[in-house]
Amino acid sequence: MWIDMHMHEKTNSLDSHLSLEEIVARSKVLGLDAICITDHESNGLTGRAKEYSEETGFPILVGFEYLSDRGDILAFGVKHVPKHQRMPVDEFLKMVTSEGGIAIAAHPFRKNNRGLENYLKIVKNLHGIECLNGSTPEGLNRMAYEIALERGLRTTGASDCHVPAKIGKYATNIPDGVRTVEDLIRVFKDKDSIIFPGKWTEEGYKRVDILELDREDV
């Protein structure tokens, strides 16, 4: 199944222009099987997402995107979102792990001072790396992928959408049956699970050979 694992809804992400209804409707048209809402420093959409998921029969998982002192991290399975930004990343990741959640480095090399960049090579307690991000040039996505391969970490794809045109640009293929955050965490921690990033095409979602992406597109 295909899941867009990094999306922003306007209620709690003030830089987003997307309503939950709009995100779900467009995701269904594209052929996504589920979505993840990861608002900035907020999982406040959890209740509404659960209600709307039950109403539509479409899985809506809620995590959040946290700006640590070294860059953005996507977190799932964490009940208590830190009240303030810029917590030391190692401290934040330990907290995620202690709560039984998972953490994914978001757009590590995007040139906006919000990625882990080369700290990605040594940071601990990370469960995955976002290797296809819808607002990041191909060459920078490739850099993230190469480090993920070196470290043996999970690789994900996501749109990081804030506007309609970006919804579902990239997604992550995970084993069927994921309908809750708990399911997602279980799959990510299962060493036998096959997880990989892909992109939307007119024929549907396809796996991407990220090593073929343009190195010079940075």
MDTraj code that builds the backbone (N, CA, C; nanometers):
import mdtraj as md
import numpy as np

residues = "MET TRP ILE ASP MET HIS MET HIS GLU LYS THR ASN SER LEU ASP SER HIS LEU SER LEU GLU GLU ILE VAL ALA ARG SER LYS VAL LEU GLY LEU ASP ALA ILE CYS ILE THR ASP HIS GLU SER ASN GLY LEU THR GLY ARG ALA LYS GLU TYR SER GLU GLU THR GLY PHE PRO ILE LEU VAL GLY PHE GLU TYR LEU SER ASP ARG GLY ASP ILE LEU ALA PHE GLY VAL LYS HIS VAL PRO LYS HIS GLN ARG MET PRO VAL ASP GLU PHE LEU LYS MET VAL THR SER GLU GLY GLY ILE ALA ILE ALA ALA HIS PRO PHE ARG LYS ASN ASN ARG GLY LEU GLU ASN TYR LEU LYS ILE VAL LYS ASN LEU HIS GLY ILE GLU CYS LEU ASN GLY SER THR PRO GLU GLY LEU ASN ARG MET ALA TYR GLU ILE ALA LEU GLU ARG GLY LEU ARG THR THR GLY ALA SER ASP CYS HIS VAL PRO ALA LYS ILE GLY LYS TYR ALA THR ASN ILE PRO ASP GLY VAL ARG THR VAL GLU ASP LEU ILE ARG VAL PHE LYS ASP LYS ASP SER ILE ILE PHE PRO GLY LYS TRP THR GLU GLU GLY TYR LYS ARG VAL ASP ILE LEU GLU LEU ASP ARG GLU ASP VAL".split()
xyz = np.array([
    [0.0832, -0.1186, 0.0000],
    [0.0000, 0.0000, 0.0000],
    [0.0877, 0.1250, 0.0000],
    [0.0323, 0.2340, -0.0532],
    [0.1067, 0.3586, -0.0658],
    [0.0541, 0.4628, 0.0329],
    [0.1449, 0.5219, 0.1090],
    [0.1099, 0.6231, 0.2081],
    [0.1960, 0.7473, 0.1882],
    [0.1311, 0.8637, 0.1821],
    [0.2050, 0.9899, 0.1858],
    [0.2295, 1.0194, 0.3332],
    [0.3557, 1.0166, 0.3756],
    [0.3890, 1.0186, 0.5181],
    [0.4225, 1.1562, 0.5757],
    [0.4039, 1.2625, 0.4974],
    [0.4411, 1.3953, 0.5465],
    [0.3502, 1.4967, 0.4783],
    [0.2421, 1.5374, 0.5500],
    [0.1431, 1.6291, 0.4940],
    [0.1012, 1.7296, 0.6014],
    [0.0662, 1.8494, 0.5569],
    [0.0291, 1.9557, 0.6504],
    [-0.1135, 2.0043, 0.6253],
    [-0.1936, 2.0067, 0.7323],
    [-0.3318, 2.0529, 0.7277],
    [-0.3398, 2.1888, 0.7960],
    [-0.4234, 2.2757, 0.7463],
    [-0.4174, 2.4168, 0.7839],
    [-0.4611, 2.4495, 0.9263],
    [-0.5324, 2.3598, 0.9936],
    [-0.5793, 2.3902, 1.1293],
    [-0.4636, 2.4152, 1.2248],
    [-0.3609, 2.3319, 1.2172],
    [-0.2479, 2.3420, 1.3097],
    [-0.1155, 2.3755, 1.2429],
    [-0.1115, 2.3732, 1.1104],
    [0.0066, 2.4196, 1.0370],
    [-0.0326, 2.5482, 0.9660],
    [0.0053, 2.6596, 1.0214],
    [-0.0411, 2.7877, 0.9699],
    [0.0140, 2.8209, 0.8323],
    [0.1171, 2.7473, 0.7876],
    [0.1717, 2.7701, 0.6539],
    [0.1040, 2.6832, 0.5487],
    [0.0030, 2.6055, 0.5896],
    [-0.0676, 2.5182, 0.4956],
    [-0.1982, 2.5830, 0.4504],
    [-0.2366, 2.5512, 0.3264],
    [-0.3623, 2.6010, 0.2703],
    [-0.4610, 2.4866, 0.2490],
    [-0.4350, 2.3728, 0.3117],
    [-0.5121, 2.2515, 0.2843],
    [-0.6022, 2.2114, 0.4003],
    [-0.7280, 2.1808, 0.3677],
    [-0.8190, 2.1251, 0.4673],
    [-0.8064, 1.9734, 0.4656],
    [-0.8476, 1.9094, 0.5726],
    [-0.8421, 1.7638, 0.5788],
    [-0.9284, 1.7020, 0.4693],
    [-1.0447, 1.7590, 0.4470],
    [-1.1343, 1.7075, 0.3440],
    [-1.0689, 1.7135, 0.2059],
    [-1.0013, 1.8220, 0.1780],
    [-0.9341, 1.8384, 0.0487],
    [-0.8193, 1.7383, 0.0330],
    [-0.7438, 1.7190, 0.1393],
    [-0.6320, 1.6249, 0.1342],
    [-0.6819, 1.4836, 0.1067],
    [-0.7850, 1.4417, 0.1788],
    [-0.8371, 1.3060, 0.1629],
    [-0.8958, 1.2869, 0.0231],
    [-0.9725, 1.3833, -0.0233],
    [-1.0352, 1.3706, -0.1553],
    [-0.9304, 1.3558, -0.2651],
    [-0.8283, 1.4394, -0.2614],
    [-0.7239, 1.4341, -0.3639],
    [-0.6408, 1.3060, -0.3510],
    [-0.6152, 1.2635, -0.2290],
    [-0.5373, 1.1411, -0.2064],
    [-0.6081, 1.0199, -0.2651],
    [-0.7391, 1.0146, -0.2518],
    [-0.8156, 0.9037, -0.3085],
    [-0.8061, 0.9038, -0.4602],
    [-0.8157, 1.0208, -0.5205],
    [-0.8065, 1.0320, -0.6669],
    [-0.6709, 0.9819, -0.7163],
    [-0.5654, 1.0147, -0.6446],
    [-0.4300, 0.9751, -0.6846],
    [-0.4032, 0.8264, -0.6644],
    [-0.4819, 0.7624, -0.5803],
    [-0.4615, 0.6201, -0.5547],
    [-0.3853, 0.5884, -0.4291],
    [-0.3715, 0.6867, -0.3401],
    [-0.3090, 0.6588, -0.2111],
    [-0.4012, 0.5700, -0.1281],
    [-0.3421, 0.4887, -0.0429],
    [-0.4191, 0.3977, 0.0424],
    [-0.4349, 0.4504, 0.1842],
    [-0.3546, 0.5501, 0.2210],
    [-0.3604, 0.6111, 0.3536],
    [-0.2754, 0.7378, 0.3495],
    [-0.2895, 0.8207, 0.4524],
    [-0.2090, 0.9427, 0.4613],
    [-0.1637, 0.9641, 0.6051],
    [-0.0583, 1.0456, 0.6193],
    [-0.0111, 1.0867, 0.7510],
    [-0.0150, 1.2391, 0.7587],
    [-0.0850, 1.2905, 0.8586],
    [-0.0842, 1.4344, 0.8844],
    [0.0248, 1.4618, 0.9872],
    [0.1200, 1.5456, 0.9508],
    [0.2357, 1.5726, 1.0372],
    [0.2522, 1.7236, 1.0517],
    [0.1640, 1.7843, 1.1267],
    [0.1680, 1.9290, 1.1420],
    [0.2867, 1.9739, 1.2260],
    [0.3203, 2.0997, 1.2124],
    [0.4354, 2.1553, 1.2842],
    [0.4082, 2.1606, 1.4347],
    [0.4873, 2.0833, 1.5098],
    [0.4784, 2.0832, 1.6556],
    [0.3354, 2.0632, 1.7067],
    [0.2581, 1.9818, 1.6380],
    [0.1205, 1.9597, 1.6828],
    [0.0647, 1.8276, 1.6311],
    [0.0010, 1.7532, 1.7211],
    [-0.0778, 1.6376, 1.6806],
    [-0.2247, 1.6624, 1.7160],
    [-0.2607, 1.7906, 1.7160],
    [-0.3933, 1.8327, 1.7575],
    [-0.5055, 1.7877, 1.6670],
    [-0.4744, 1.7382, 1.5494],
    [-0.5791, 1.6940, 1.4575],
    [-0.6203, 1.5492, 1.4843],
    [-0.5625, 1.4862, 1.5844],
    [-0.5854, 1.3439, 1.6089],
    [-0.7336, 1.3087, 1.6194],
    [-0.8063, 1.3808, 1.7005],
    [-0.9482, 1.3505, 1.7202],
    [-1.0289, 1.3665, 1.5943],
    [-1.0112, 1.4783, 1.5267],
    [-1.0828, 1.5042, 1.4016],
    [-1.0450, 1.4028, 1.2949],
    [-0.9174, 1.3666, 1.2888],
    [-0.8712, 1.2693, 1.1895],
    [-0.9354, 1.1327, 1.2136],
    [-0.9470, 1.0930, 1.3392],
    [-1.0090, 0.9645, 1.3703],
    [-1.1550, 0.9631, 1.3284],
    [-1.2260, 1.0710, 1.3571],
    [-1.3669, 1.0807, 1.3195],
    [-1.3837, 1.0764, 1.1680],
    [-1.3008, 1.1532, 1.0981],
    [-1.3148, 1.1606, 0.9530],
    [-1.2698, 1.0308, 0.8869],
    [-1.1724, 0.9641, 0.9457],
    [-1.1283, 0.8345, 0.8944],
    [-1.2416, 0.7327, 0.9048],
    [-1.3110, 0.7325, 1.0176],
    [-1.4236, 0.6410, 1.0354],
    [-1.5372, 0.6752, 0.9401],
    [-1.5569, 0.8043, 0.9169],
    [-1.6642, 0.8506, 0.8281],
    [-1.6380, 0.8128, 0.6833],
    [-1.5134, 0.8227, 0.6410],
    [-1.4786, 0.7987, 0.5010],
    [-1.4252, 0.6589, 0.4736],
    [-1.3834, 0.5872, 0.5792],
    [-1.3220, 0.4570, 0.5605],
    [-1.1805, 0.4659, 0.5072],
    [-1.1204, 0.5835, 0.5183],
    [-0.9857, 0.6082, 0.4656],
    [-0.8900, 0.6306, 0.5823],
    [-0.7829, 0.5514, 0.5929],
    [-0.6907, 0.5644, 0.7066],
    [-0.6180, 0.6991, 0.7090],
    [-0.6289, 0.7680, 0.8218],
    [-0.5606, 0.8956, 0.8433],
    [-0.4781, 0.8830, 0.9705],
    [-0.3476, 0.8813, 0.9557],
    [-0.2574, 0.8655, 1.0696],
    [-0.2017, 1.0016, 1.1073],
    [-0.1908, 1.0282, 1.2361],
    [-0.1430, 1.1596, 1.2801],
    [-0.0138, 1.1460, 1.3606],
    [0.0875, 1.2175, 1.3161],
    [0.2121, 1.2331, 1.3892],
    [0.2379, 1.3823, 1.4009],
    [0.3637, 1.4241, 1.3985],
    [0.3940, 1.5670, 1.3953],
    [0.5370, 1.5868, 1.3454],
    [0.5640, 1.7075, 1.2992],
    [0.6981, 1.7454, 1.2552],
    [0.7556, 1.8392, 1.3599],
    [0.8709, 1.7993, 1.4139],
    [0.9308, 1.8782, 1.5217],
    [1.0638, 1.9386, 1.4774],
    [1.0781, 2.0685, 1.5017],
    [1.2031, 2.1370, 1.4690],
    [1.2988, 2.1288, 1.5874],
    [1.3947, 2.0365, 1.5775],
    [1.4968, 2.0223, 1.6817],
    [1.6065, 2.1257, 1.6599],
    [1.7092, 2.1219, 1.7432],
    [1.8177, 2.2185, 1.7284],
    [1.8997, 2.1954, 1.6020],
    [1.8829, 2.0784, 1.5392],
    [1.9584, 2.0504, 1.4173],
    [1.8705, 2.0326, 1.2944],
    [1.7395, 2.0313, 1.3125],
    [1.6529, 2.0178, 1.1960],
    [1.5241, 1.9444, 1.2268],
    [1.4409, 1.9309, 1.1250],
    [1.3078, 1.8733, 1.1397],
    [1.3092, 1.7209, 1.1485],
    [1.2248, 1.6691, 1.2366],
    [1.2065, 1.5260, 1.2561],
    [1.0578, 1.4952, 1.2512],
    [1.0179, 1.3921, 1.1772],
    [0.8811, 1.3426, 1.1809],
    [0.8716, 1.2385, 1.2915],
    [0.7713, 1.2521, 1.3762],
    [0.7559, 1.1592, 1.4880],
    [0.6148, 1.1014, 1.4911],
    [0.6074, 0.9719, 1.5197],
    [0.4795, 0.9026, 1.5316],
    [0.4790, 0.8230, 1.6617],
    [0.3645, 0.8203, 1.7281],
    [0.3532, 0.7436, 1.8511],
    [0.3973, 0.8182, 1.9747],
    [0.4067, 0.9510, 1.9653],
    [0.4457, 1.0338, 2.0793],
    [0.3246, 1.1155, 2.1238],
    [0.2823, 1.0979, 2.2469],
    [0.1627, 1.1659, 2.2956],
    [0.1894, 1.3103, 2.3348],
    [0.3073, 1.3352, 2.3911],
    [0.3344, 1.4685, 2.4441],
    [0.4321, 1.5432, 2.3531],
    [0.3781, 1.6349, 2.2739],
    [0.4609, 1.7139, 2.1835],
    [0.5327, 1.8221, 2.2644],
    [0.6638, 1.8369, 2.2487],
    [0.7355, 1.9418, 2.3218],
    [0.6731, 2.0786, 2.2971],
    [0.6633, 2.1589, 2.4020],
    [0.5984, 2.2890, 2.3902],
    [0.6817, 2.3899, 2.3130],
    [0.8113, 2.3691, 2.3125],
    [0.8992, 2.4659, 2.2479],
    [0.9877, 2.3966, 2.1434],
    [1.0225, 2.4698, 2.0398],
    [1.1119, 2.4193, 1.9362],
    [1.2565, 2.4164, 1.9863],
    [1.3389, 2.3528, 1.9049],
    [1.4846, 2.3532, 1.9213],
    [1.5361, 2.2715, 2.0384],
    [1.4591, 2.1712, 2.0821],
    [1.5150, 2.0764, 2.1775],
    [1.6348, 2.0085, 2.1121],
    [1.7421, 1.9787, 2.1851],
    [1.8537, 1.9051, 2.1258],
    [1.8034, 1.7777, 2.0585],
    [1.8463, 1.7542, 1.9368],
    [1.7907, 1.6442, 1.8589],
    [1.8108, 1.5095, 1.9273],
    [1.9250, 1.4880, 1.9895],
    [1.9499, 1.3596, 2.0563],
    [1.8536, 1.3387, 2.1729],
    [1.8249, 1.4468, 2.2434],
    [1.7295, 1.4399, 2.3544],
    [1.5891, 1.4091, 2.3019],
    [1.5522, 1.4751, 2.1926],
    [1.4201, 1.4516, 2.1342],
    [1.4051, 1.3077, 2.0866],
    [1.5059, 1.2573, 2.0190],
    [1.4988, 1.1207, 1.9665],
    [1.4947, 1.0175, 2.0793],
    [1.5644, 1.0431, 2.1873],
    [1.5564, 0.9537, 2.3031],
    [1.4144, 0.9531, 2.3599],
    [1.3514, 1.0691, 2.3599],
    [1.2153, 1.0791, 2.4097],
    [1.1196, 0.9984, 2.3227],
    [1.1339, 1.0111, 2.1898],
    [1.0498, 0.9355, 2.0971],
    [1.0665, 0.7857, 2.1216],
    [1.1909, 0.7422, 2.1335],
    [1.2196, 0.6005, 2.1570],
    [1.1619, 0.5529, 2.2890],
    [1.1743, 0.6345, 2.3925],
    [1.1249, 0.5954, 2.5248],
    [0.9737, 0.5794, 2.5264],
    [0.9038, 0.6518, 2.4382],
    [0.7583, 0.6423, 2.4306],
    [0.7130, 0.5342, 2.3327],
    [0.8101, 0.4617, 2.2757],
    [0.7759, 0.3540, 2.1838],
    [0.7424, 0.3989, 2.0444],
    [0.7770, 0.5233, 2.0112],
    [0.7449, 0.5767, 1.8790],
    [0.8559, 0.5563, 1.7782],
    [0.8389, 0.6170, 1.6624],
    [0.9406, 0.6135, 1.5583],
    [0.9702, 0.7554, 1.5124],
    [1.0918, 0.7780, 1.4639],
    [1.1349, 0.9100, 1.4190],
    [1.1993, 0.8991, 1.2818],
    [1.1664, 0.9923, 1.1937],
    [1.2169, 0.9946, 1.0569],
    [1.2739, 1.1326, 1.0290],
    [1.3964, 1.1379, 0.9805],
    [1.4580, 1.2659, 0.9464],
    [1.3901, 1.3234, 0.8230],
    [1.3369, 1.4454, 0.8360],
    [1.2669, 1.5090, 0.7244],
    [1.3634, 1.5931, 0.6405],
    [1.3490, 1.5811, 0.5081],
    [1.4268, 1.6611, 0.4118],
    [1.5649, 1.7006, 0.4652],
    [1.6526, 1.6034, 0.4893],
    [1.7792, 1.6311, 0.5605],
    [1.8692, 1.7351, 0.4967],
    [1.8664, 1.7458, 0.3630],
    [1.9613, 1.8364, 0.2980],
    [1.8963, 1.9551, 0.2284],
    [1.7664, 1.9752, 0.2515],
    [1.7031, 2.0926, 0.1908],
    [1.7707, 2.2188, 0.2415],
    [1.7916, 2.3146, 0.1524],
    [1.8675, 2.4341, 0.1887],
    [1.7788, 2.5395, 0.2552],
    [1.7273, 2.5036, 0.3719],
    [1.6448, 2.5982, 0.4469],
    [1.6780, 2.5975, 0.5964],
    [1.7926, 2.5381, 0.6295],
    [1.8375, 2.5297, 0.7697],
    [1.7394, 2.4545, 0.8581],
    [1.6680, 2.3571, 0.7988],
    [1.5718, 2.2787, 0.8767],
    [1.5940, 2.1291, 0.8573],
    [1.7146, 2.0907, 0.8159],
    [1.7457, 1.9498, 0.7981],
    [1.8686, 1.9097, 0.8788],
    [1.8815, 1.7806, 0.9079],
    [1.9949, 1.7336, 0.9876],
    [2.1271, 1.7433, 0.9127],
    [2.1221, 1.7480, 0.7799],
    [2.2419, 1.7552, 0.6966],
    [2.3404, 1.6450, 0.7358],
    [2.4671, 1.6759, 0.7496],
    [2.5662, 1.5692, 0.7714],
    [2.5598, 1.5054, 0.9100],
    [2.4851, 1.5655, 1.0015],
    [2.4664, 1.5017, 1.1314],
    [2.3887, 1.3712, 1.1148],
    [2.3249, 1.3604, 0.9990],
    [2.2507, 1.2393, 0.9644],
    [2.3415, 1.1160, 0.9684],
    [2.4691, 1.1356, 0.9478],
    [2.5626, 1.0230, 0.9407],
    [2.5893, 0.9591, 1.0772],
    [2.5647, 1.0336, 1.1848],
    [2.6016, 0.9808, 1.3158],
    [2.4881, 0.9806, 1.4179],
    [2.3778, 1.0475, 1.3883],
    [2.2698, 1.0583, 1.4856],
    [2.2139, 0.9204, 1.5197],
    [2.1784, 0.8995, 1.6468],
    [2.1262, 0.7716, 1.6933],
    [1.9747, 0.7799, 1.7134],
    [1.9136, 0.6642, 1.7342],
    [1.7706, 0.6544, 1.7638],
    [1.6823, 0.7074, 1.6509],
    [1.7304, 0.6927, 1.5289],
    [1.6534, 0.7329, 1.4107],
    [1.6016, 0.6068, 1.3425],
    [1.4748, 0.6069, 1.3016],
    [1.4146, 0.4885, 1.2414],
    [1.4050, 0.4952, 1.0898],
    [1.4253, 0.6129, 1.0339],
    [1.4162, 0.6247, 0.8891],
    [1.4622, 0.7608, 0.8417],
    [1.4809, 0.7713, 0.7105],
    [1.5220, 0.8962, 0.6472],
    [1.4294, 0.9241, 0.5294],
    [1.3767, 1.0452, 0.5239],
    [1.2919, 1.0868, 0.4127],
    [1.3820, 1.1137, 0.2923],
    [1.3761, 1.0248, 0.1947],
    [1.4676, 1.0301, 0.0803],
    [1.4028, 1.0851, -0.0460],
    [1.2718, 1.0953, -0.0454],
    [1.2003, 1.1657, -0.1515],
    [1.1069, 1.2641, -0.0832],
    [1.1396, 1.3923, -0.0938],
    [1.0582, 1.4983, -0.0355],
    [1.0109, 1.5893, -0.1473],
    [0.8819, 1.6189, -0.1486],
    [0.8218, 1.6902, -0.2612],
    [0.8665, 1.8326, -0.2809],
    [0.9352, 1.8905, -0.1830],
    [0.9823, 2.0279, -0.1967],
    [1.1343, 2.0372, -0.1941],
    [1.2000, 1.9254, -0.2226],
    [1.3465, 1.9198, -0.2189],
    [1.4006, 1.8771, -0.3548],
    [1.5028, 1.9450, -0.4087],
    [1.5603, 1.9074, -0.5379],
    [1.6106, 1.7630, -0.5392],
    [1.6135, 1.7030, -0.6588],
    [1.6507, 1.5623, -0.6731],
    [1.7881, 1.5312, -0.6162],
    [1.8843, 1.6165, -0.6419],
    [2.0199, 1.5885, -0.5965],
    [2.0307, 1.5821, -0.4455],
    [1.9541, 1.6657, -0.3774],
    [1.9561, 1.6662, -0.2311],
    [1.8813, 1.5458, -0.1758],
    [1.7750, 1.5038, -0.2437],
    [1.7070, 1.3805, -0.2049],
    [1.8016, 1.2618, -0.2186],
    [1.8787, 1.2611, -0.3254],
    [1.9730, 1.1518, -0.3476],
    [2.0782, 1.1460, -0.2371],
    [2.1251, 1.2601, -0.1909],
    [2.2233, 1.2634, -0.0832],
    [2.1680, 1.1951, 0.0421],
    [2.0415, 1.2221, 0.0720],
    [1.9784, 1.1588, 0.1886],
    [1.9689, 1.0082, 0.1696],
    [1.9367, 0.9664, 0.0491],
    [1.9219, 0.8237, 0.0196],
    [2.0547, 0.7504, 0.0333],
    [2.1612, 0.8104, -0.0140],
    [2.2917, 0.7461, -0.0067],
    [2.3336, 0.7219, 0.1387],
    [2.3023, 0.8164, 0.2274],
    [2.3353, 0.7976, 0.3687],
    [2.2466, 0.6906, 0.4300],
    [2.1194, 0.6877, 0.3894],
    [2.0292, 0.5833, 0.4399],
    [2.0812, 0.4452, 0.4033],
    [2.1322, 0.4305, 0.2819],
    [2.1880, 0.3024, 0.2396],
    [2.3110, 0.2668, 0.3228],
    [2.3975, 0.3637, 0.3453],
    [2.5185, 0.3401, 0.4239],
    [2.4849, 0.2943, 0.5662],
    [2.3803, 0.3518, 0.6212],
    [2.3466, 0.3236, 0.7607],
    [2.2441, 0.2116, 0.7769],
    [2.1872, 0.1688, 0.6666],
    [2.0875, 0.0629, 0.6747],
    [1.9569, 0.1069, 0.7374],
    [1.9200, 0.2333, 0.7164],
    [1.7969, 0.2875, 0.7730],
    [1.6828, 0.2826, 0.6712],
    [1.5604, 0.2829, 0.7220],
    [1.4429, 0.2844, 0.6370],
    [1.4428, 0.4087, 0.5484],
    [1.3911, 0.3950, 0.4270],
    [1.3809, 0.5077, 0.3353],
    [1.2338, 0.5356, 0.3068],
    [1.1959, 0.6634, 0.3111],
    [1.0562, 0.7003, 0.2893],
    [1.0429, 0.8090, 0.1835],
    [0.9202, 0.8216, 0.1329],
    [0.8869, 0.9265, 0.0388],
    [0.7606, 0.9972, 0.0842],
    [0.7537, 1.1278, 0.0610],
    [0.6372, 1.2046, 0.1042],
    [0.6321, 1.3372, 0.0300],
    [0.5121, 1.3922, 0.0220],
    [0.4942, 1.5167, -0.0526],
    [0.5371, 1.6395, 0.0262],
    [0.5217, 1.6367, 0.1596],
    [0.5425, 1.7565, 0.2416],
    [0.4526, 1.8675, 0.1895],
    [0.3286, 1.8311, 0.1601],
    [0.2388, 1.9246, 0.0923],
    [0.1835, 2.0315, 0.1850],
    [0.1729, 2.1527, 0.1283],
    [0.1077, 2.2661, 0.1930],
    [0.0045, 2.3282, 0.0993],
    [0.0093, 2.2891, -0.0282],
    [-0.0821, 2.3396, -0.1314],
    [-0.1339, 2.2218, -0.2128],
    [-0.2489, 2.2377, -0.2804],
    [-0.3096, 2.1262, -0.3530],
    [-0.2197, 2.0575, -0.4545],
    [-0.1393, 2.1337, -0.5274],
    [-0.0584, 2.0760, -0.6339],
    [0.0462, 1.9770, -0.5840],
    [0.0828, 1.9857, -0.4571],
    [0.1879, 1.8986, -0.4040],
    [0.1342, 1.7691, -0.3427],
    [0.0057, 1.7607, -0.3189],
    [-0.0504, 1.6427, -0.2518],
    [-0.0097, 1.5150, -0.3250],
    [0.0492, 1.4215, -0.2513],
    [0.0780, 1.2897, -0.3073],
    [0.1886, 1.2819, -0.4095],
    [0.2708, 1.3857, -0.4237],
    [0.3780, 1.3810, -0.5238],
    [0.4681, 1.2603, -0.5028],
    [0.5075, 1.2361, -0.3793],
    [0.5845, 1.1180, -0.3421],
    [0.5105, 1.0441, -0.2313],
    [0.5402, 0.9163, -0.2159],
    [0.4757, 0.8360, -0.1123],
    [0.5675, 0.7214, -0.0735],
    [0.5252, 0.6459, 0.0261],
    [0.6016, 0.5331, 0.0776],
    [0.5209, 0.4054, 0.0626],
    [0.5835, 0.3018, 0.0092],
    [0.5183, 0.1721, -0.0035],
    [0.5503, 0.0894, 0.1199],
    [0.4469, 0.0455, 0.1889],
    [0.4638, -0.0377, 0.3072],
    [0.3701, -0.1576, 0.2969],
    [0.3906, -0.2615, 0.3761],
    [0.3031, -0.3785, 0.3696],
    [0.1567, -0.3414, 0.3934],
    [0.0675, -0.4143, 0.3301],
    [-0.0762, -0.3891, 0.3441],
    [-0.1221, -0.4062, 0.4887],
    [-0.2324, -0.3400, 0.5208],
    [-0.2951, -0.3597, 0.6505],
    [-0.2703, -0.2512, 0.7521],
    [-0.1961, -0.1479, 0.7159],
    [-0.1702, -0.0390, 0.8100],
    [-0.2896, 0.0569, 0.8106],
    [-0.3531, 0.0698, 0.9245],
    [-0.4686, 0.1586, 0.9378],
    [-0.4569, 0.2533, 1.0572],
    [-0.3590, 0.2297, 1.1420],
    [-0.3403, 0.3130, 1.2605],
    [-0.1924, 0.3455, 1.2777],
    [-0.1646, 0.4422, 1.3646],
    [-0.0256, 0.4766, 1.3964],
    [0.0451, 0.3565, 1.4575],
    [-0.0258, 0.2812, 1.5383],
    [0.0330, 0.1626, 1.6005],
    [0.0747, 0.0602, 1.4948],
    [-0.0076, 0.0460, 1.3913],
    [0.0270, -0.0429, 1.2800],
    [0.1536, 0.0051, 1.2105],
    [0.1614, 0.1353, 1.1880],
    [0.2771, 0.1932, 1.1196],
    [0.4049, 0.1695, 1.1985],
    [0.3990, 0.1909, 1.3276],
    [0.5165, 0.1701, 1.4123],
    [0.5587, 0.0237, 1.4102],
    [0.4610, -0.0642, 1.4188],
    [0.4922, -0.2078, 1.4174],
    [0.5637, -0.2468, 1.2885],
    [0.5155, -0.1989, 1.1766],
    [0.5756, -0.2319, 1.0475],
    [0.7173, -0.1762, 1.0370],
    [0.7374, -0.0523, 1.0827],
    [0.8698, 0.0096, 1.0742],
    [0.9722, -0.0644, 1.1601],
    [0.9275, -0.1193, 1.2710],
    [1.0199, -0.1879, 1.3614],
    [1.0401, -0.3353, 1.3255],
    [0.9601, -0.3866, 1.2355],
    [0.9722, -0.5251, 1.1912],
    [1.0831, -0.5337, 1.0861],
    [1.1914, -0.5989, 1.1192],
    [1.3069, -0.6054, 1.0294],
    [1.2753, -0.6732, 0.8965],
    [1.1713, -0.7535, 0.8933],
    [1.1365, -0.8244, 0.7702],
    [1.0446, -0.7437, 0.6787],
    [0.9953, -0.6305, 0.7263],
    [0.9058, -0.5482, 0.6447],
    [0.9836, -0.4811, 0.5318],
    [0.9257, -0.4816, 0.4143],
    [0.9866, -0.4144, 0.2992],
    [0.9192, -0.2794, 0.2815],
    [0.9977, -0.1734, 0.2912],
    [0.9479, -0.0369, 0.2823],
    [1.0353, 0.0397, 0.1839],
    [0.9724, 0.1127, 0.0915],
    [1.0517, 0.1897, -0.0047],
    [0.9716, 0.3093, -0.0570],
    [1.0413, 0.4137, -0.1028],
    [0.9746, 0.5337, -0.1530],
    [0.9408, 0.5236, -0.3017],
    [0.8423, 0.6027, -0.3436],
    [0.8047, 0.6059, -0.4840],
    [0.7387, 0.7379, -0.5189],
    [0.6998, 0.7523, -0.6456],
    [0.6371, 0.8765, -0.6895],
    [0.5125, 0.8480, -0.7719],
    [0.4256, 0.9486, -0.7796],
    [0.3038, 0.9343, -0.8567],
    [0.3326, 0.9537, -1.0043],
    [0.2752, 0.8683, -1.0882],
    [0.2817, 0.8825, -1.2331],
    [0.1393, 0.8677, -1.2862],
    [0.1205, 0.8908, -1.4120],
    [-0.0129, 0.8760, -1.4715],
    [-0.0604, 0.7313, -1.4668],
    [0.0318, 0.6382, -1.4478],
    [-0.0037, 0.4964, -1.4355],
    [-0.0183, 0.4544, -1.2896],
    [-0.0053, 0.5505, -1.1977],
    [-0.0128, 0.5183, -1.0554],
    [0.1230, 0.5358, -0.9892],
    [0.1344, 0.4911, -0.8666],
    [0.2605, 0.5069, -0.7934],
    [0.3624, 0.4019, -0.8372],
    [0.4862, 0.4480, -0.8537],
    [0.5945, 0.3616, -0.8992],
    [0.7167, 0.3793, -0.8100],
    [0.7888, 0.2698, -0.7917],
    [0.9142, 0.2772, -0.7170],
    [1.0144, 0.3622, -0.7941],
    [1.0982, 0.4356, -0.7219],
    [1.1977, 0.5229, -0.7832],
    [1.3376, 0.4698, -0.7554],
    [1.4213, 0.4645, -0.8603],
    [1.5631, 0.4337, -0.8402],
    [1.6322, 0.5660, -0.8076],
    [1.6446, 0.5948, -0.6812],
    [1.6935, 0.7261, -0.6392],
    [1.8379, 0.7485, -0.6811],
    [1.9131, 0.6424, -0.6982],
    [2.0526, 0.6580, -0.7409],
    [2.0636, 0.7082, -0.8842],
    [1.9515, 0.7082, -0.9571],
    [1.9512, 0.7620, -1.0921],
    [1.9085, 0.9086, -1.0970],
    [1.8735, 0.9641, -0.9815],
    [1.8351, 1.1043, -0.9785],
    [1.9547, 1.1934, -1.0104],
    [1.9272, 1.3103, -1.0633],
    [2.0309, 1.4032, -1.1082],
    [2.1093, 1.4578, -0.9904],
    [2.2351, 1.4224, -0.9804],
    [2.3222, 1.4692, -0.8716],
    [2.3372, 1.6216, -0.8732],
    [2.3291, 1.6782, -0.9919],
    [2.3552, 1.8216, -1.0062],
    [2.2326, 1.9059, -0.9741],
    [2.1158, 1.8447, -0.9595],
    [1.9948, 1.9185, -0.9291],
    [1.9865, 1.9417, -0.7793],
    [2.0553, 2.0471, -0.7353],
    [2.0590, 2.0790, -0.5929],
    [2.0186, 2.2245, -0.5691],
])
top = md.Topology()
chain = top.add_chain()
for i, resn in enumerate(residues, 1):
    res = top.add_residue(resn, chain, resSeq=i)
    for name in ("N", "CA", "C"):
        top.add_atom(name, md.element.get_by_symbol(name[0]), res)
traj = md.Trajectory(xyz[None], top)
